[in-house]
Amino acid sequence: MNQLAFIFDMDSLIVDSEPVYRSRNKDIFKKLEREVDKDTQLSFIRGTAKRKWTILTREFLLTPT
């Protein structure tokens, strides 16, 4: 019998994905033409995308498009 399995690394214990997310965040900030301080960027670590966008919309008074 053939079996297929997937491992979901939801907490980045197997693979450190934070450098990839930080790089993508920098691209997003550049596109939004916003300077995001280091403390705010660090607050995104281990957080959800929804949490990140909530912080960004509050800090920079962004409106959803």
ABEGO torsion letter per residue (X at the ends): XBBBBBBBBAAGAABBAAAAAAAAAAAAAAAAGBBBBAAAAAAABGBBAAAAAAAAAAAAGBBBX
